[in-house]
Amino acid sequence: MTDNTALLPDASPGSAASISPATQSLIMQLVVRRDLLDAAGWGMGPLMAQTAHAATAVLHETRHAQQTIAYFEDLTQMHKVLLQTANAESLQKLSTLLDSANPPIAHYLWVEQPDNIPTCLALAPNRKEQSIKKALDKCGCRLWKG
């Protein structure tokens, strides 16, 4: 079972779940391969750089999208959650699921060059739609554990 509680709205009265989806806070999910730290020996600095690359790329690619524009309207209220997935296969599977959603879910899969290593996937600012949670769950994504 995965722990994506940070991705789910609270269902109590007066909570974010009782607010219409259009007024819920926007969030970005950044998904990093855990095996790069544990087995491949990458340091935290290089992994942080990968999340910055992916986040910058998805924001650039979606800069004209309504939710990205709204995300930039209040820089002090930007929300991100850092998730981990097991390996390159699970990260690629997530990208495929997001691409095949109807409509496709905006994201950017960062592939580090020149080694051609997929390292991080960033989702464009979103309102924690159920389709995103389902894709994250199917790929075993969970909150990053230090």
C-alpha positions as CSV (number, residue, x, y, z in Angstrom):
1,M,0.0,0.0,0.0
2,T,1.4,3.4,-0.9
3,D,1.3,6.5,1.3
4,N,0.0,9.4,-0.8
5,T,-2.0,11.1,1.9
6,A,-0.3,14.4,1.1
7,L,-2.0,14.1,-2.4
8,L,-5.5,13.5,-1.1
9,P,-7.9,16.2,0.0
10,D,-9.2,16.0,3.6
11,A,-12.9,15.1,3.5
12,S,-13.9,16.8,6.8
13,P,-16.4,19.7,6.7
14,G,-14.8,22.9,5.8
15,S,-11.7,21.1,4.4
16,A,-10.2,21.4,0.9
17,A,-12.4,18.5,-0.2
18,S,-15.6,20.5,0.5
19,I,-14.3,23.3,-1.6
20,S,-15.0,23.2,-5.3
21,P,-12.1,21.8,-7.4
22,A,-11.6,25.2,-9.0
23,T,-10.7,26.8,-5.7
24,Q,-8.5,24.0,-4.3
25,S,-4.8,24.8,-3.9
26,L,-2.6,24.0,-6.9
27,I,0.2,21.5,-6.3
28,M,3.1,20.0,-8.2
29,Q,4.2,16.4,-7.7
30,L,7.9,15.7,-8.3
31,V,8.6,11.9,-8.6
32,V,12.3,10.9,-8.2
33,R,13.8,7.4,-8.7
34,R,14.8,6.1,-5.3
35,D,17.3,3.6,-6.7
36,L,19.5,6.5,-7.9
37,L,20.3,7.3,-4.2
38,D,20.2,3.8,-2.8
39,A,21.8,1.6,-5.4
40,A,23.4,3.9,-8.0
41,G,25.2,6.1,-5.5
42,W,24.0,9.5,-6.6
43,G,24.2,12.1,-3.9
44,M,21.4,14.3,-2.7
45,G,22.7,17.3,-4.5
46,P,22.5,15.7,-8.0
47,L,19.1,14.4,-7.2
48,M,17.9,17.8,-6.1
49,A,19.2,19.2,-9.4
50,Q,17.2,16.6,-11.3
51,T,14.0,17.8,-9.5
52,A,14.8,21.4,-10.4
53,H,15.4,20.4,-14.1
54,A,12.1,18.5,-14.3
55,A,10.1,21.2,-12.5
56,T,11.6,24.0,-14.6
57,A,10.9,22.0,-17.8
58,V,7.2,21.3,-17.0
59,L,6.6,24.9,-16.0
60,H,8.1,26.1,-19.2
61,E,6.2,23.6,-21.3
62,T,2.9,24.5,-19.7
63,R,3.5,28.3,-19.2
64,H,0.4,29.2,-21.1
65,A,-1.9,26.7,-19.3
66,Q,-4.5,28.3,-17.0
67,Q,-3.4,26.3,-13.9
68,T,0.3,27.1,-14.4
69,I,-0.5,30.8,-14.8
70,A,-2.6,30.6,-11.6
71,Y,0.3,28.8,-9.8
72,F,2.5,31.8,-10.5
73,E,0.0,34.4,-9.3
74,D,1.1,34.0,-5.6
75,L,4.7,32.9,-5.3
76,T,4.4,32.5,-1.6
77,Q,1.7,29.9,-1.9
78,M,3.4,27.4,-4.3
79,H,3.0,23.9,-3.1
80,K,5.1,20.9,-4.1
81,V,5.3,17.3,-2.9
82,L,8.3,15.1,-3.4
83,L,7.6,11.5,-4.1
84,Q,9.8,8.5,-4.7
85,T,9.4,5.6,-7.1
86,A,11.5,2.4,-7.2
87,N,13.3,2.6,-10.5
88,A,13.4,3.7,-14.2
89,E,10.7,1.2,-15.2
90,S,8.2,2.6,-12.7
91,L,9.0,6.2,-13.7
92,Q,8.5,5.4,-17.4
93,K,5.3,3.5,-16.5
94,L,4.0,6.6,-14.8
95,S,4.8,8.8,-17.8
96,T,3.0,6.3,-20.1
97,L,-0.1,6.3,-17.8
98,L,-0.2,10.1,-17.7
99,D,0.2,10.3,-21.5
100,S,-2.6,7.8,-22.0
101,A,-5.1,9.5,-19.6
102,N,-8.1,11.1,-21.2
103,P,-7.3,14.0,-21.4
104,P,-3.5,13.5,-21.1
105,I,-2.0,14.8,-17.8
106,A,0.7,17.4,-18.3
107,H,4.0,16.3,-17.1
108,Y,7.7,16.3,-18.0
109,L,10.0,13.3,-17.7
110,W,13.5,14.5,-17.2
111,V,16.1,12.4,-18.9
112,E,19.7,13.2,-17.8
113,Q,22.1,13.6,-20.7
114,P,24.4,12.5,-22.1
115,D,23.8,9.2,-20.3
116,N,20.1,9.0,-21.3
117,I,19.0,8.3,-17.7
118,P,15.4,9.0,-16.8
119,T,15.6,10.6,-13.3
120,C,12.6,12.6,-12.3
121,L,9.0,13.3,-13.5
122,A,7.3,16.6,-12.7
123,L,3.6,17.0,-13.0
124,A,2.3,20.4,-14.1
125,P,0.4,22.4,-11.4
126,N,-2.9,20.5,-10.7
127,R,-5.7,20.2,-8.2
128,K,-4.9,16.7,-7.1
129,E,-7.3,15.0,-9.5
130,Q,-8.3,11.4,-8.8
131,S,-6.7,10.3,-12.2
132,I,-3.3,11.6,-11.0
133,K,-3.6,9.7,-7.6
134,K,-4.5,6.5,-9.5
135,A,-1.5,6.8,-11.8
136,L,0.8,7.5,-8.8
137,D,-0.6,4.5,-6.9
138,K,-0.3,2.2,-9.9
139,C,3.4,3.0,-10.1
140,G,4.1,2.6,-6.4
141,C,4.8,6.3,-5.8
142,R,4.9,7.4,-2.1
143,L,6.2,10.3,-0.1
144,W,10.0,10.7,-0.2
145,K,11.6,9.3,2.9
146,G,14.9,10.9,3.7
